[in-house]
Amino acid sequence: MGISSVALADHEEPRDEDTIVSFGYDSTNHILAINSGDNDTPWICDFEDGPLTATYGEIIDGFLTIEMLQSEGEDWEFQPRDEDEVSVDYDAAEEATAYTGSDGECGLSGASIDGHFNHGQFMKTAIDLLDMKGHGCIVSEFAKSTIGRTDETMLKTSDVEEGFEPGEEGEITFQTFEADCSKPNEKGGNGERGKSADAPGHNKGN
């Protein structure tokens, strides 16, 4: 199974704000896309408005880039967060910002699936991408998803066709959840976020 990666913003200490995660699956091209980060950045990383059209780029250093995100032919935009909800680490935004790729604000990155895929594989891939193994705050939310449980999203190795080519488009409907990962969880993790902050797909807040 080919995998690209996504990472959470890196902080020296765990923060009190919730972690917000958005994810979706393109069942035609077999692409899992994820964005994650703190819920106090200048823009609201909101992907939930029906299916969005993603344009896929190259797999670079193990990361599948998602170059464009549109709705009905218009670039997808993220609205500014209220100033009093923005962390002191950032300057509040005054205007919306458009999706500009995996390295941009609210950037998406993910995995190209080219082998057996069921709900267990979905959870393993998603948690690996987020670098949050053992964090019950995230795992319990992914467990609720139907990805890999329905005929549309399950995949057998024998069903895999040729992989996608850079520049191809696909439709993704996203789900979003918030989880308080600053507190200890029932599995013994301390909720500290992943440390691969140089990867695309995390909220930079600048």
N, C-alpha and C positions, 0 to 999 in steps of 0.2 A: 504494500500500500504506500503510494507516494504521499509524503507529508510536507506541507509548508508550515510555517510557524507564526505565532503571534505572542506578544508579551504584554505584561502589565507595566504601568509606570513604576519606576524605581524610586523609593524613598528610603532615607536612612532609618526611619522609625515608622512602625505601623501608625496609620492615621485613623481618626475616629469616623470619617465619612464612609459611606457604603461603597462597596465595589459594584459597578454596574457592568453587566455583560449583555451584549447583543449577539445573537447567532442565527444562522439560517442555512438551509441546505438546498442546493440546486440539484434536483433529482434527475434532470436530463443530462447534465455534464458531470454529475457526481462530484460536486464541490461543496465543502464545508467552509463557511466564512464566519469569522468571529472578530469582534472588537471588544475591548475591555479597558477599564480604567476607573479613576476616582469620580464620584458624582459631585464634584465641586469645581470642575474646570470651566473655563470661560464660555464654552459652547455645550449645548445639550446634544449628546450623541444619540439622536432619535432616528431609528431606521424603520419604525413601525407605521406604515401607511399603505398596506397592501404590497403586492409584489413589486420589487425594484429591479431594474435592468442593470446587471453588472457586466463590465467589459474586463476580461481576464488578460493579464500580462504574462510576463515570463516567470519561471521559477528561478529565483536568484538566491544563491547561498542557502538553499533549502526552503525559501519563502515563496509562496505563490502570491504574486502581486495582483491586486484588483485595481485597475487603472481608472475606471470611471464607474459612476453610480448615477443612474437617472430614473426619473419617473415621468412617463408620458413624454419622453424626448427632452425633458429639462433636467439640467444638472441638479442633483439632490443637495439641499442646503440644510445646515444646522443652525438653529436659532440661538441667540445669546442667552446665557443664564442671568437671572436677576443678580445685580451686583452684590446684594447682601448674602447670596448663596455661593459666591465664588471664594475660593480659598485665598488667604493673604499671600500665598505663594505666586499667584497669578494676577495679571491685570485684567479687569473685567472687559468684555467685548461690547461694542456698541452696535455692531451690525452682524447679520448672518454671514456665515462662511460656507462656500461650496465644497463638496467632496472633491479632493484633488489627487487621490491615489493612496496607496498603502502607507506612504511616508508622510502624508498630510494629516491634518486634524481629523480625528475620528476615523483614522485609516483602518481599512479592513484587510485582513490577511487570512489564509486558511490552508486547507488541505485538499489535494486532488486525490480522490479515492480510485484506486485501480485494482482492487481485490475484494475479497469477502467483506461485507459490511452489514452489521446488524446493530441493535441498540447497545450492546456491550462494546462493540468497536467504536461506535459514536462517542460513548462516554470516555473511553480510553484516549481516543484521538483528541477530543476537546480538552480534557484535563492535561494531556501532554503538551498541547499547544499553549495552554495558559500557564504551564509550569507551576501547577498548584495541587500536586499529588497530596492526598490525605487531608485536604481542606474540606471539611463537611459543609461549610457555608456555600461552596460552589457545587460539590458533588451532588448534594441532595436536590438542587434545582435542576441540574442536567438530567437527573433520574426521572423527572416528571415529563420530559420531552417524549414525543412519539417518533422522533427521528430514529430510523433503524427498526421500528416495530411494524410499520405498515408496508404493504406490498410495493408502494410507490418509492419508499426510501430504503428498502432492503436491497442488497446487491450480492449476487453470487459471482464467484470468479469467472464462471463460464459465461456470464452475461456481459462481461466487460468488453466494450468495443475499443477502437482506437481512441487514444486520449485527445483532449481538446488541443487546439492550436492557439497561440497568443493572438489576441484580437477578437476571439469568439465572444459571444454574448450569452448570458443566461439569466433566468428569472429566479430571484430569491425573495422569499417572504421571511421576515425576521421576527424573532421573539426576543424580549428583553426582560431581565430580572435584576433586582438589587439584592445584595447579600452583605451583611455586616461581617466582614472578615478581619476586623480589628480585635475581636473577642476570641477567647479560647473556644474550641468546638469539641463536640462529643467524641471525636476521634483522636484527640490529643494534640492536634496542630495548634499553633499559636496564631494562625490567621495572617501571618506575614506574607506579603505579596511576592510574586516571582521576581527574579533578579535579572532577567534577560531583557533589559530595557532598551538595548540597541536594535531590537527587532522591530519590523513594522507591525502595525495593527494595534498599538496602544495609544491612549490619549495623551498627547504631549502638553496641551494647555498653554501653548505659546503662539 
